[in-house]
Amino acid sequence: MSLLAAMSAAVFAYLLVGFLTGNAPHLQWRLQKPDEVSRQQLWLVQAGIQISPAQFWFWSFVVAAAGFVLGFAVTGIAWVAVPPALAMALLPRWYFARRRIQRLSEVQEAWPDGLRHLVASVRSGMSLSLALDDLAANGPEPLREAFERYPTLARVFGVGPALEIVRDELADPTTDRVVEVLLLAYERGGPLVPAILRDLAEATTADVRTLEEIRTNSLEQRINARIVFVVPWMVLLLLTARPGDYRDFYRSSAGLVVVIIAAIMSLVGTWVVARLGRDPVEERVFGGSARSVRS
């Protein structure tokens, strides 16, 4: 029995150190769907996080545990500390979701300048493939980051598959349209390429301007929704921070029922507001064809 306990402790320590250092073994369960894992990993890559989904959820759990300990230390009531802990568990996902949206938005906004860069390169005598290499080296900063691996991928797989890989990594409707036109221009070639790219730059500029107006108009509503969700729980923590009638009530079974009902109402309200205030998302028509060679 002691040997089994020692082996269990050793395996736990090995996995914990691996997850903390980024060298955890790759574990795949038989019932796990590869497409779901790849989507999670793609989400992390788009957010600029170089960790696995398991590590991400591990650190989210650590943040939730810290929030629970802090809430319990302040109030002394376990179930009052649970909702703030759950909210803190979602903070990493919310933060990196905002970061992902920001990074993808920067790429969208950089496409008009990037396309003009390609037009200038093609008019100077470069082929489209060389112009794309120059875009990866000297284009707008967001596109340089997005096309960082493109020159190597183009040499290994070819221009078409390399563009498809970049498209799938960004997973953005604007990038889908741009890449499809670039693929068509690369396959067809000819003197019409500068005109095609120039028209595409004008259309992309109009699309980016429209998206920016939509985001700006809905920003205030999203901020108000989050404030309405957070403030009642902050007030509850303050009310139960000191001994008194409030703490005594929320320690009782009636207080537990009130907390559960309030948490359910908060979650439902947040979900409804998020659904009503959700920005219209353009469906992706292209994408996914390069998944098999992305690794």
N, C-alpha and C positions, 0 to 999 in steps of 0.2 A: 504493500500500500504506500509506503514511504517512497519507494522507487517510482511508482506511478505519479505521485504528487510532484516529485522532483522533475520528472520528464515533462509533465504538464506545465510546470513553472518555467522550464527552460524553453519550451516551444512558445509560450506566451511572450517571454522576454525577447526571443528571436524575432517574432512577428512584430512586436511593438517597436523595436529598434529599426526594423526594416521599413515600417510605415513612416516613422519619424525621419529617417534619412533618405527616403525615396528609393530604397533598394529591396523592397518587399518582393517575395516570389510571386509570380503570376499564377493565380488560382482561378480556375474556370469550372463552374459547376455544370453538370450535364443538362440541367433544366434551364440554364441561363441562355438567353437569346443574344447572339452576337451582335445583331443590329442595334439592340437597345444599349449595349455596352459602348458600341462605336458612337452612337449619338451622344451619350454622356461625355465620352472623351472628346468628341468634337466640340461640344459646348464649352468644356474647360479650355481647349486650345483657343477657341474664339475669344474667351475671356482673358487669355494671356497667362493661364496657370499651367505650369509644367508638372502636374501631379496626376495621379490616377483618381478615378471616381471614389475608390475605397478610402484613399487618403483624405479626399475632400470631406466625405461624410464623417470620417473619424474626427477631423478637426472641428467640424460642426457640432459633433457630440461633446467635444471638450469645451467648446464655448457654451453650450447649453448647460453642462455640468457646473461650469463656473458661475453662470447666471443663477442656477438653482441654489448653489452654496451661498452666494451673496444675498439672494432674496430671503433664504431661510435664516441667515445671520441677522438680517434687519428685522424680519417680522416674527420669526420663531414659529411660523405656520407653514407646514410643508406644501399644502395644496394651494396656498396663496402664492408660493414661490414657483409653482409649476408653469402657469401661463407666461410670466416674464421669461422663464427659462426656455420655453418653446419658441417665444418670439426671438430670443437671442440666437437660438439654433438656426433660425432662418436668416439671420443677419449676414453670414458669409455668402449665402446664395443670392440675397438681395443685392449686396455690394458688388459681387462679381457679375451678376446679371446687368446691373447698371454699367459696369465696366465693359462688358461684352457689347451692349448696345452702343456705348460711346465709341468703341473701337470700330465696329461695323459702320456706324454713322460717319466716322472720319473717312473710312474707305469710300463710302458713297459720295461724300462731299468732294473727295479728291479725284473722282473719276473724270469730271469735265476737264480739269487741268491735265490729268494723265493722258486723256485722249488727244488734247491739243499738243502735248509733248510727243505723242506718237505721230501725229500729222506732220509736225515740224521735222521729225527724224526721217519719215518716209520721203518727204519733199526734198530733204537734203541728199537723198540717194541711197539711204539704207533700205534693206529689205525689212519686211514686217518682223521677221524673227530677230534680226539684229536690233530693231527698234524696241522690241519687248525686252531684250537684254539690257538695253540702255535705260529703259523705264525702271527696271529692277535696280539699277545702279544709281541713276540720277533723277528719277521721277519724284513726285511728291512723297513726303515722309510716310504717310499711311500706306501708300502703294508700294514703297520700297520694302516695308515690313511684310506686306502681304505677298510680294513677289520675291522674297528673300531666297527661297529655294528654287525658284523657277529656272534660272540658268542651268543648275545641275540636273533638274528633272528633265529639261528640254534635251540635254545631251544624252541622257539615259533612255528616256521613253519617246522623245520627239516633241515637237511644238504642240500638236493637238492634245495628246494625253496630259502634258504638263499644264496647259491652260485649264483642262478639265479638273485636274487635281486642285489647282488654285481656286477654281469656282466652287468645288465641293467643300473646301476648307472654310471659305467665307460664307457659303450657304445663304446668299443674299439675292433677292430678285433682281436688283439693279445690276449686280455683278453677273448674274446669269445672262441677262440680255447683252451686256457688253461682251462677255466672253463668246457667246454664240455668234455675234457679229464679227468678232476677231477671228474666230475659227473659219467662218465663211470667207472673210477677206483673205485669210492665209491660203485657203484651198483654191479660191478663184484667182486671187492676185490681180495684176493688171493696173492700168492707170486710174481706175475708179476708186482705189483704196483710200487716197486722201479725202475724196469727196464723201465716201461712206463714213469715214471716221469723223469728219467735221459735222455731218448731220447727226451722227450718234452723240457727239459732244453736246450739241444744242438740245437734243431731246433729253439727255441725261441731266443737263443743267435745270431744265424745267421740272423734271421729276424730283430732283434733290430739293428744289425750292418749295415744292408742294409738301414734301415730307417734313421739312423743317417747320412750315407753318402749322401742320397738324400737331407736331410734338409741342410746339410753343403754346398752342391754344389749350392743350390738355394737361400742361404741367401743373397749373394751380390746383386743378381738381385732384390730381394724384397726391400732391402734398397734403391737401386738406384731408383726404381719406386716411392717410397714414397717421396724421396727428389725431384724428378722431379715434383711431384704434388704440393709440399708445397712451393718451392722456388719462382715461379712466383707470388703467392699471397702475400708472404712476401715482395717481391719487390714492388708490387702494393700498399701495406699499407705504405711502406716507401716513395713512390713517392707522395702519397696524404696526407702525414702527415703534410706538410707545405703548406701554401697558394701559389698559382702559377698556371701556365698553366695546369699542370696535374690535380690538384684538380678541376679547373674550367671545364676541359673537362669531367671528370668522374661525375661531378654533372649534366651535360647536358643529354638530351635524347640519344644522340649518345654514350655517355659513358655508359649509362645503357645497350644499345644494345651490346656494346663490352663486358661488364661484363657477360651478360647472355650467349652470344656465347662462351666466354672463359670458363665459368663454365660448360656448356654442353660438350665442347670439353675435359675439364679436367676429368669430370666424365666418359665419354665414353672411353677416353684413359686409365684411371685407371682401368676400368672394363676389357678392352681388355688385358692389361698387367697382371692383376690378373688371367684372364682365361688362358693366355699363360704360365704364371709362376707357375700355381697351381701344387702342388705336386700330384702325382698319389695317389688316395685314394682307399684303399682296401674296397670292399663292405662287409658289415656285413651280414653274413649268418644266425647267431643266434641272439637272443635278443628279448625283448618285452614280453616274457611269464610271467615274474614276475610282470608286471606293476599293475596287479589287486590287489596284496597283498603288494606292496611296502609301501603304506601309513599305 
